[in-house]
Amino acid sequence: MPGEDGLSLIRRVRMLPFDRGGLVPAIALSAYAGAEDRRKALLAGFQRHVSKPVDPPHLLTAIAAMIRNGGGRDGERQD
């Protein structure tokens, strides 16, 4: 994304009112896969962090868990 990264984007999204999408569920898909990268993504406003290369079944599981839990963090494993 020219001029912006995912962390700054989700921070801007989280500042929006609820009725304008401020609480939209979001998963960070990132090549930055360290524990600190995951922590930064979650603190920025993502509910989950999935590292690349993405394992499709794992990503589908993460999406399904977010749907079941209304988009919130559910304590399940997050890469």
Backbone bond lengths (Angstrom), bond angles and torsions (degrees), N, CA, C in turn:
res aa  C-N    CA-C-N  psi(-1)  N-CA   C-N-CA  omega(-1)  CA-C   N-CA-C  phi
1 M - - - 1.443 - - 1.518 108.08 -
2 P 1.281 116.54 112.84 1.471 119.32 -179.03 1.531 112.54 -59.97
3 G 1.327 115.87 125.46 1.449 120.78 174.99 1.515 116.46 79.37
4 E 1.315 118.09 -0.08 1.464 120.12 -178.57 1.521 109.07 -155.44
5 D 1.326 116.15 147.16 1.459 118.81 173.97 1.528 108.55 -111.44
6 G 1.307 115.66 174.44 1.462 120.78 -177.14 1.520 113.59 -62.17
7 L 1.324 116.78 -33.86 1.467 119.49 -179.86 1.526 111.48 -66.42
8 S 1.324 116.44 -44.04 1.465 118.40 178.98 1.521 110.92 -69.13
9 L 1.329 116.95 -35.63 1.471 120.02 177.70 1.523 111.20 -62.33
10 I 1.336 117.66 -48.60 1.463 119.05 -177.49 1.530 110.67 -67.49
11 R 1.316 118.17 -31.67 1.469 119.72 175.23 1.533 110.68 -62.13
12 R 1.336 116.04 -41.84 1.470 119.28 177.90 1.523 111.16 -66.76
13 V 1.335 117.04 -40.04 1.465 120.85 177.94 1.524 110.26 -61.36
14 R 1.328 117.31 -43.75 1.470 121.35 -178.01 1.524 112.60 -65.69
15 M 1.315 117.64 -18.79 1.460 120.40 177.42 1.530 112.01 -82.43
16 L 1.330 117.39 -10.68 1.459 121.06 178.77 1.526 110.35 -74.20
17 P 1.331 117.70 151.77 1.464 119.66 173.75 1.528 110.42 -64.68
18 F 1.328 114.96 157.57 1.465 121.12 -179.62 1.527 111.58 -51.61
19 D 1.331 116.73 -46.55 1.469 120.23 -175.89 1.523 113.26 -71.95
20 R 1.323 116.92 -6.11 1.466 121.49 176.85 1.523 111.32 -109.95
21 G 1.340 117.91 11.42 1.454 121.93 175.55 1.512 115.87 100.23
22 G 1.317 117.61 10.59 1.455 120.61 -176.41 1.517 115.64 -62.58
23 L 1.322 116.52 -20.70 1.467 119.80 179.91 1.524 113.05 -111.75
24 V 1.325 117.06 17.68 1.462 120.34 -179.74 1.537 109.36 -57.81
25 P 1.334 117.69 133.16 1.467 119.84 177.36 1.529 110.90 -62.59
26 A 1.330 116.35 142.78 1.460 120.02 -178.09 1.521 110.94 -147.37
27 I 1.319 115.02 135.76 1.461 122.67 175.82 1.524 107.88 -113.47
28 A 1.321 117.41 128.94 1.461 121.93 175.47 1.521 108.11 -81.93
29 L 1.323 117.15 121.53 1.464 122.59 172.95 1.517 105.64 -106.17
30 S 1.313 117.46 113.49 1.450 119.92 -169.53 1.522 112.97 -142.94
31 A 1.326 114.95 145.40 1.465 120.59 172.12 1.519 110.71 -77.51
32 Y 1.336 116.79 -16.08 1.463 121.84 177.02 1.524 107.32 -82.95
33 A 1.320 115.94 103.25 1.460 120.32 -166.73 1.526 115.04 -112.14
34 G 1.317 117.98 9.16 1.456 120.00 -179.50 1.520 112.60 -76.30
35 A 1.321 115.24 167.00 1.469 120.79 -179.79 1.524 110.96 -60.80
36 E 1.318 117.88 -38.55 1.467 121.17 179.20 1.526 110.95 -67.74
37 D 1.326 117.00 -36.86 1.468 120.90 177.38 1.529 110.34 -64.31
38 R 1.320 115.99 -43.14 1.460 121.04 177.72 1.528 110.18 -61.45
39 R 1.325 116.34 -45.71 1.457 121.33 -179.76 1.527 110.92 -59.59
40 K 1.334 116.46 -45.35 1.466 120.67 179.35 1.529 111.49 -61.74
41 A 1.328 116.82 -41.05 1.467 120.18 -180.00 1.526 110.92 -64.15
42 L 1.320 116.80 -43.74 1.464 120.29 -179.54 1.525 111.20 -67.98
43 L 1.327 117.02 -40.33 1.468 120.37 178.17 1.532 111.60 -66.34
44 A 1.322 116.76 -31.11 1.461 120.43 179.74 1.525 111.77 -71.11
45 G 1.340 116.95 -24.67 1.458 118.81 178.22 1.513 116.24 133.74
46 F 1.332 117.45 -3.34 1.467 118.96 174.76 1.524 108.80 -73.96
47 Q 1.331 116.83 146.20 1.462 119.83 176.35 1.525 111.86 -83.11
48 R 1.306 116.35 -26.02 1.464 121.39 -177.76 1.512 109.55 -143.27
49 H 1.329 115.19 160.14 1.460 122.91 177.13 1.514 106.78 -131.91
50 V 1.325 116.80 121.02 1.465 122.40 178.70 1.518 107.13 -121.50
51 S 1.323 115.86 126.47 1.465 119.75 -176.52 1.528 111.66 -86.26
52 K 1.337 113.27 151.63 1.462 121.33 175.31 1.523 108.08 -90.18
53 P 1.310 120.09 152.63 1.457 124.30 -3.74 1.526 110.04 -67.95
54 V 1.304 115.22 140.88 1.459 121.80 -175.50 1.520 110.21 -76.86
55 D 1.325 115.01 131.93 1.455 121.81 172.20 1.532 105.81 -89.61
56 P 1.355 118.38 109.97 1.466 120.41 -174.02 1.532 114.87 -50.75
57 P 1.342 119.81 -45.10 1.471 117.76 178.84 1.537 112.25 -62.03
58 H 1.327 117.30 -36.45 1.471 120.60 178.57 1.530 110.17 -65.76
59 L 1.330 116.80 -42.54 1.457 120.39 179.10 1.530 110.38 -63.62
60 L 1.315 117.69 -43.13 1.469 120.66 177.69 1.522 111.34 -61.81
61 T 1.319 116.70 -38.46 1.468 120.64 176.94 1.526 110.54 -63.76
62 A 1.319 116.76 -42.07 1.463 121.09 179.03 1.524 110.77 -63.68
63 I 1.324 117.09 -43.08 1.467 121.08 178.67 1.520 110.24 -64.03
64 A 1.327 116.88 -45.93 1.470 120.67 179.63 1.520 111.49 -60.85
65 A 1.331 117.46 -40.24 1.467 121.04 179.12 1.519 110.50 -64.22
66 M 1.324 117.15 -39.51 1.459 119.80 178.57 1.524 110.87 -65.70
67 I 1.307 116.90 -39.27 1.473 120.67 178.65 1.528 110.03 -64.32
68 R 1.332 116.26 -45.76 1.473 120.47 -179.99 1.524 112.11 -60.90
69 N 1.328 115.98 -34.41 1.460 121.01 -174.53 1.519 113.15 -102.10
70 G 1.287 117.48 17.99 1.454 120.59 177.51 1.514 114.27 66.12
71 G 1.325 117.86 23.53 1.456 121.53 176.81 1.513 114.87 91.80
72 G 1.317 117.63 -9.27 1.463 119.89 -178.14 1.509 112.88 -83.14
73 R 1.307 115.53 171.19 1.466 120.56 175.35 1.516 107.90 -72.15
74 D 1.310 115.65 140.93 1.461 119.03 -175.87 1.511 113.43 -121.54
75 G 1.312 118.32 5.07 1.441 120.75 178.22 1.515 114.56 82.53
76 E 1.328 118.18 -3.79 1.458 120.30 176.99 1.513 109.85 -73.01
77 R 1.311 115.42 165.84 1.458 121.71 -178.78 1.530 109.97 -57.07
78 Q 1.315 114.99 134.34 1.450 122.16 176.17 1.510 107.62 -129.55
79 D 1.306 117.96 125.52 1.466 120.89 178.13 1.503 110.03 -77.89
